Amino acid sequence: MMKKLYYTGRSILLAAITICIVSCRKDDLVLPSTPVQVNPWEKVTGDIYGFFLLNEGNMGSNKASLDYYDYATGIYHRNIFAERNPSEIKDLGDVGNDVQIYGNKLYAVINCSNYLEVMDVNTAKHITKIPIPNCRYVAFKDGFAYVSAYAGPVEISENARIGYVAKIDTTRLVVVDECIVGYQPEEMAVVGDKLYVANSGGYRVPNYDRTVSVIDLNTFTETKKIDVAINLHRIQPDNYGNLYVSSRGDYYNIESKTFIIDTHTDKVTNTLHLLPNSNMALCRDSLYVYSNEWNYNTKGWSVSYAIVDTRLQKTVTRNFIKDGTDKQIKVPYGIAVNPNTGEFFVTDAKDYVSPGTLHCFGPDGVRKWSVTTGDIPAHIVFTRRRLQPINN
């Protein structure tokens, strides 16, 4: 999102000092989570018991936080990390950039605090922190976690260093290898024995990277780079061996677009020219894509909510919110789709410094409920484990 362009000149040292200061507040009162019943009238069946929502928190504010929604009760629990981890830092850290579940662990990438927070998925209790400088996103395969890292300080510089992917043993919870990729690597996707990494080069503006790195997971080496477009960010595999990759453009004359890579040939096979892409989520053969695109020439934002049929590689609608409530969303920032029910969620970051809002929509595009979140609600992961009560 555009907010990340405005934060220049901050260093990893500053982030480390901030963590140190906050971690020393051992005598501070630990505030309990805030439960809000938002959906008591509907009980969702199936093997998904709830979801975690990671709020990024504005950069430098050390306000990343974790929320949880319980399908069995219809209760949304805001800020659960502190009360479940009273001996840990009150807040998760500085900028929560990704959250995923693998096995019995919950992983949160805390970008400017430079670590991967590992929790027990059944209790959300802290297990360990794995240091990774300027970490961004996480993916998994065969007992290993893969974390993309900008590697250098948070600053715009023509000399910004090249990034890498860290390989983590999910049993021992240690980094066991690193693979150099492109500049400022972002999201990743595992397809077969290959890991695809979208390189942005965002710190080297206007000399953006424009490649997707392909890593052979058997040797953990980069085997090739696929030339796609400048300033890549999101990457999503479909059910047909294709990858959907987003380019943010240059915010001036080069527009955001969505590109399709055939993973059998590792070549770009299609470009969805009229589909700007800020974030996306796949449900079966429907790819939900929202765009919140800024342009410096017009000094304005353009917002859209589209669905792509991945069988046909065609856009089937440009507004998947059907009841007009999209007009109430100031800054769309996160999206997720429940694979069992087809209901989808859109978050609103509002002004980036105050609590945001999570909106739940039915498959028909009509809003079911909304709830206040932490600051900058961004990343959702559904869980097939019921979160245990705090006294367990």
C-alpha positions in Angstrom: 0.0 0.0 0.0 1.0 3.6 -0.5 1.6 4.4 3.1 4.8 2.4 3.0 6.3 4.9 0.5 6.1 7.7 3.0 8.3 6.1 5.6 11.9 6.8 4.6 15.1 7.3 6.6 14.2 4.9 9.4 16.8 2.3 10.2 16.9 -1.2 11.6 18.8 0.2 14.6 15.9 2.5 15.4 13.5 -0.4 15.3 15.8 -2.4 17.5 16.0 0.4 20.1 12.2 0.7 20.1 11.8 -3.0 20.8 14.3 -2.7 23.6 12.5 0.2 25.2 9.1 -1.5 25.0 10.4 -4.8 26.2 11.5 -3.1 29.4 8.0 -2.1 30.4 7.6 -5.2 32.6 5.6 -3.4 35.3 3.0 -2.0 32.9 -0.6 -3.2 33.3 -1.5 -5.9 30.8 -4.8 -5.0 29.3 -7.3 -7.8 28.6 -8.6 -8.4 25.2 -11.9 -6.8 24.1 -14.7 -9.3 23.2 -17.5 -8.1 21.0 -20.4 -10.3 19.9 -21.0 -9.4 16.3 -22.8 -12.5 14.8 -24.7 -14.4 17.5 -27.5 -15.5 15.2 -25.6 -17.7 12.8 -23.5 -20.8 13.5 -21.0 -21.7 10.8 -20.5 -25.4 10.3 -17.4 -27.1 8.9 -13.8 -27.5 10.0 -12.9 -23.8 10.1 -13.4 -22.7 13.7 -12.3 -19.1 13.4 -9.7 -16.8 12.0 -6.8 -14.6 13.3 -6.5 -11.0 12.0 -3.1 -9.4 12.2 -3.2 -5.6 12.5 -0.1 -3.9 11.1 0.0 -0.8 13.3 1.5 2.4 11.9 5.2 2.2 11.3 7.2 3.4 14.3 4.3 3.1 16.7 5.0 -0.5 17.8 1.3 -1.3 17.7 1.0 -4.5 15.7 -1.7 -6.6 17.3 -3.6 -9.8 17.0 -7.4 -10.3 16.9 -9.5 -13.5 16.8 -13.0 -14.3 15.5 -14.7 -17.4 16.9 -17.3 -18.9 14.6 -18.9 -21.0 17.3 -19.8 -18.0 19.5 -19.9 -15.2 16.9 -17.6 -13.2 19.2 -14.7 -11.1 17.9 -11.8 -10.8 20.3 -9.7 -7.7 19.8 -6.0 -7.7 20.9 -5.5 -11.2 22.3 -1.7 -11.4 22.3 -1.0 -9.3 25.5 -3.3 -11.1 27.9 -2.2 -14.5 26.6 1.5 -13.6 26.9 1.8 -11.4 30.0 5.6 -12.0 30.2 6.2 -10.9 26.7 6.2 -7.5 25.1 2.7 -6.0 25.4 2.4 -5.5 21.7 3.6 -7.8 18.9 6.1 -5.2 17.6 6.4 -2.8 14.8 4.4 -3.5 11.6 2.7 -6.9 11.4 3.2 -7.8 7.7 1.9 -11.4 7.4 0.3 -14.2 9.4 0.1 -17.9 8.5 -0.6 -21.2 10.1 1.5 -24.3 9.5 1.0 -27.5 11.6 0.3 -26.5 15.2 2.0 -23.1 15.0 0.9 -19.6 14.2 3.5 -17.4 12.5 3.4 -13.6 12.4 6.0 -11.6 10.3 6.8 -8.5 12.2 8.5 -6.4 9.6 10.3 -3.4 11.2 10.9 -5.3 14.4 12.9 -7.7 12.3 11.6 -11.1 13.5 9.2 -13.9 12.9 7.0 -14.4 15.9 6.0 -18.0 16.5 3.0 -18.9 18.6 1.0 -22.0 19.5 -2.0 -22.0 17.2 -4.2 -23.6 19.9 -3.5 -20.9 22.5 -1.8 -18.0 20.7 1.0 -18.2 23.3 4.5 -17.2 22.4 7.0 -19.9 21.5 10.0 -18.0 20.1 11.1 -15.1 17.9 13.4 -15.8 14.9 15.5 -12.8 13.9 15.2 -11.8 10.2 16.1 -8.3 9.1 13.3 -6.4 7.4 11.2 -9.5 6.9 8.1 -9.4 4.7 6.1 -12.6 4.0 6.2 -16.3 4.9 5.4 -19.5 2.9 5.7 -23.2 3.8 6.7 -26.6 2.3 7.7 -30.0 3.7 8.6 -28.9 7.2 10.3 -25.6 6.3 9.2 -22.0 6.5 10.4 -19.5 3.9 10.6 -15.8 4.8 11.3 -13.1 2.3 13.6 -10.3 3.6 14.6 -6.9 2.3 17.7 -7.5 4.4 18.7 -3.8 4.7 17.4 -0.8 6.5 14.1 0.9 5.9 15.1 3.6 3.5 14.8 4.7 -0.1 18.3 4.4 -1.6 19.8 3.6 -5.0 22.2 1.4 -3.1 19.5 -0.6 -1.2 20.9 -4.1 -0.9 19.6 -7.1 -2.6 17.1 -9.3 -0.7 17.0 -12.9 0.2 14.7 -15.7 1.4 15.5 -17.4 4.7 14.8 -21.1 5.2 13.6 -22.1 8.6 13.3 -25.6 10.1 9.8 -25.5 11.7 10.8 -28.2 14.2 13.9 -26.6 15.6 12.7 -23.1 14.7 16.1 -21.9 13.5 17.3 -20.4 10.1 19.2 -23.2 8.3 19.9 -21.5 4.9 19.5 -18.3 2.8 19.0 -17.8 -0.9 19.7 -14.4 -2.6 16.8 -13.3 -4.9 16.0 -9.9 -6.2 15.6 -6.4 -4.7 13.1 -6.0 -1.9 11.3 -9.4 -2.3 7.6 -9.5 -1.4 5.0 -12.3 -1.5 5.9 -15.9 -2.4 4.1 -18.9 -3.6 5.0 -22.6 -3.6 4.1 -24.7 -6.6 5.4 -28.2 -6.6 9.1 -28.1 -5.8 9.5 -24.4 -6.8 9.2 -21.3 -4.7 8.2 -18.1 -6.7 9.2 -14.8 -5.2 7.9 -11.4 -6.4 10.7 -8.8 -6.3 9.7 -5.2 -6.1 12.8 -3.1 -5.9 10.7 -0.5 -4.1 13.6 1.0 -2.2 15.5 1.7 -5.4 12.8 3.9 -7.0 12.7 4.7 -9.9 14.9 1.8 -10.7 12.4 -0.9 -9.7 13.1 -4.6 -9.9 10.7 -6.3 -12.4 11.3 -10.0 -11.8 9.9 -13.1 -10.2 12.7 -15.3 -8.8 12.3 -19.1 -9.1 13.9 -21.2 -6.4 14.4 -24.9 -6.6 13.4 -26.1 -3.2 15.4 -29.3 -3.5 18.7 -27.4 -3.8 17.4 -24.1 -2.4 19.0 -22.2 -5.2 17.6 -19.6 -7.5 17.4 -21.2 -11.0 16.0 -18.3 -13.0 14.3 -14.9 -13.0 11.1 -14.3 -14.9 10.8 -10.8 -16.4 7.3 -9.5 -15.6 6.9 -5.8 -14.8 8.1 -3.2 -12.4 7.4 -3.1 -8.6 5.9 -6.5 -8.1 4.1 -7.3 -4.9 1.3 -9.9 -4.6 1.5 -13.5 -5.9 -1.3 -16.1 -5.9 -1.4 -19.6 -7.4 -4.7 -20.8 -8.9 -5.9 -24.4 -9.4 -4.6 -24.7 -13.0 -0.8 -24.3 -12.6 -0.9 -20.5 -13.0 0.3 -17.7 -10.9 -1.4 -14.3 -10.7 1.2 -11.6 -10.0 0.5 -7.9 -9.2 2.6 -5.0 -10.4 2.1 -1.7 -8.5 3.4 0.4 -11.4 5.2 3.6 -10.6 2.2 5.7 -9.3 2.7 8.1 -12.1 2.4 6.9 -15.7 2.7 3.1 -15.4 -0.5 1.7 -14.0 -0.9 -1.3 -11.7 -1.7 -4.5 -13.6 -2.1 -8.2 -13.0 0.0 -10.7 -14.9 -0.4 -14.5 -15.3 2.6 -16.9 -15.3 2.3 -20.5 -16.4 4.4 -22.5 -13.9 4.9 -25.3 -16.4 6.9 -23.0 -18.7 7.7 -20.2 -16.2 6.6 -17.6 -18.8 4.1 -14.8 -18.7 1.1 -15.9 -20.7 -1.5 -13.2 -20.1 -1.8 -9.6 -18.9 -5.0 -8.4 -17.3 -4.6 -4.7 -18.4 -7.7 -3.4 -16.9 -7.2 -5.0 -13.5 -5.2 -2.9 -11.0 -4.3 -5.1 -8.1 -3.6 -4.1 -4.5 -4.5 -7.4 -2.9 -6.2 -10.7 -3.8 -7.6 -13.9 -2.4 -8.6 -17.1 -4.2 -11.8 -19.1 -3.4 -12.1 -22.1 -5.7 -12.0 -20.6 -9.2 -12.9 -17.1 -8.2 -10.0 -14.6 -7.6 -11.2 -11.7 -5.5 -9.1 -8.6 -6.3 -9.4 -5.1 -4.8 -7.5 -2.1 -6.0 -6.8 1.1 -4.1 -4.5 2.8 -6.6 -2.9 6.2 -6.0 -1.7 8.4 -8.8 0.7 11.4 -8.2 -0.4 13.0 -11.5 -4.1 13.2 -10.6 -3.5 13.4 -6.8 -6.3 10.9 -6.4 -7.2 7.3 -5.5 -9.2 4.9 -7.7 -10.9 2.0 -6.0 -12.4 -1.2 -7.5 -13.5 -4.6 -6.3 -13.3 -7.3 -9.0 -13.6 -11.0 -9.4 -11.6 -13.0 -12.0 -12.8 -16.4 -13.2 -9.4 -18.3 -13.2 -10.7 -21.0 -15.6 -11.3 -18.4 -18.3 -8.8 -15.8 -17.0 -11.5 -13.2 -17.4 -12.9 -10.5 -15.1 -16.5 -11.3 -14.4 -17.4 -8.4 -12.2 -15.8 -5.1 -11.2 -17.8 -4.7 -8.0 -18.2 -7.8 -5.8 -19.8 -5.6 -3.0 -23.4 -5.5 -4.1 -25.2 -3.4 -1.5 -23.4 -0.1 -1.8 -21.5 -0.4 1.4 -18.3 -0.2 -0.5 -18.8 3.6 -0.3 -18.3 3.3 3.5 -14.9 1.8 3.1 -12.3 4.6 3.2 -9.1 2.6 2.6 -9.5 -1.1 1.7 -6.5 -2.9 3.0 -7.0 -6.6 3.5 -9.1 -9.3 1.9 -9.9 -13.0 2.7 -12.5 -15.6 1.6 -13.8 -18.4 3.8 -13.3 -21.5 1.5 -16.2 -23.4 3.2 -18.9 -20.7 3.1 -17.8 -18.3 0.4 -18.3 -15.4 2.7 -15.6 -12.8 2.3 -13.9 -10.1 4.4 -12.6 -6.7 3.6 -10.7 -4.5 6.0 -10.7 -0.7 6.2 -7.5 1.0 7.4 -9.2 4.4 7.6 -6.5 6.9 8.4 -3.7 4.4 9.3 -3.4 5.8 12.9 -6.7 4.9 14.5 -8.6 1.6 14.8 -9.8 0.1 11.6 -12.9 -1.9 10.6 -13.5 -5.5 9.5 -16.5 -6.0 7.2 -18.0 -9.5 6.6 -20.0 -10.1 3.4 -22.1 -13.0 2.3 -21.3 -14.7 -1.0 -24.1 -12.5 -2.5 -22.0 -9.4 -1.8 -24.3 -8.1 1.0 -22.7 -7.0 4.3 -23.5 -9.3 7.2 -21.7 -7.5 10.0 -18.8 -5.1 10.8 -16.5 -4.7 13.8 -13.8 -2.4 15.1 -10.2 -3.9 14.9 -6.8 -2.7 15.8 -4.8 -0.2 13.8 -4.5 -1.0 10.1 -6.2 -4.4 9.9 -4.4 -6.3 7.1 -3.8 -10.0 7.2 -6.3 -12.9 7.9 -5.7 -16.6 8.3 -8.4 -19.1 8.9 -7.8 -21.8 11.6 -9.0 -25.4 11.8 -8.0 -25.5 15.5 -10.3 -24.1 18.1 -8.6 -21.3 20.1 -8.5 -22.5 23.7 -9.8 -20.3 26.6 -7.1 -18.2 28.3 -7.3 -20.3 31.5 -6.2 -23.5 29.7 
